Amino acid sequence: MNIIFAGTPWFARCALEAIHAGGHEVRLVLTQPDRPSGRGMRLAPSPVKEYALANGIPVLQPASLRPDGRYPEEARAAQQVLRTSPHDVMVVAAYGLILPPSVLEIPHLGCLNIHASLLPRWRGAAPIQRAIEAGDATTGITIMRMAAGLDTGPMLLQEPTPIGPEETAGELQERLAAIGSRLILAALSRLGAGPLPGNPQPDAGVTYATKITRQEGRLDFTRPAADLARQVRAFNPQPGTFTEYRGTVLKIWRASACPGGGLASPGTVLSTDHGTLAVACGSGVLEISEIQKPGAVRLSASAFLKGFSFETGAVLS
């Protein structure tokens, strides 16, 4: 089957690799423009672009696909390329740009999206992180036929998977990427054999996974420790959670919630024993087990505390 693929991050690259290895002809790859990255803030290609270039697949990187948006000329030119590229279907995975109706109408077999949640729960940009943050026990992958609206199209295939009690967003993403790669191959196989019917999404249970900002990573110790432990897992590896002590930003990579805390004010360092940094919260205690100073590597709390000390009664902000 001839395919146009649209995606940007590592999650999308996994699907592209599977489709390409599965014998399908990937005629064109759409991915977001190169972004500044690293300490030197040099322009870097997306993981999807890297794979496409390494395998001789043409790449298109428009800033927009909406002729009524900020880049109308670029959008119209990109749409013309899509219309003239030989293809049967477009596959989309974490692309990051809105596909207007004029694009959705181009492939004669439609546009299929690999979405990392069990729709209609967690429509939107950050379904993996929001599922962990909310304390969901289960998530999964939905293959849907795209329609106008935010992740509102009919569902073609779904597969659930449990969320581990200590699983981070990065770890869960790896498992979901493998499931998504397998399901999109199944969907393409069925589509090649004939019409692939879909089920409309129910109105009940709709939630939205809004994009995560860096500032959301600040830990608010007035909240329950259980909430903060989920936040740490949800924002690992991106954008990371953090707190401050005497003007030094400390990134928190691993933590768990425990009972206790007593009458201590939220943010108070209760203990640095037993290889963890125990901090009082609105309810319960957050035991931090992996931490990082600016410009340094991640360390276990026990290793970190050998070179960093907190005064008695220290308070994190």
Secondary structure, 3 states (H helix, E strand, C coil): CEEEEEECCHHHHHHHHHHHHCCCEEEEEECCCCEEECCCCEEECCHHHHHHHHCCCCEECCCCCCCCCCCHHHHHHHHHHHHHCCCCEEEEECCCCCCCHHHHCCCCCCEEEEECCCCCCCEECCHHHHHHHHCCCEEEEEEEECCCCCCCCCEEEEEEEECCCCCCHHHHHHHHHHHHHHHHHHHHHHHHHCCCCCECCCCCCCCEECCCCHHHHECCCCCEHHHHHHHHHHCCCCCCEEEEECCEEEEEEEEEEECCCCCCCCCEEEECCCCCEEEECCECEEEEEEEECCCCCCEEHHHHHCCCCCCCCCECC
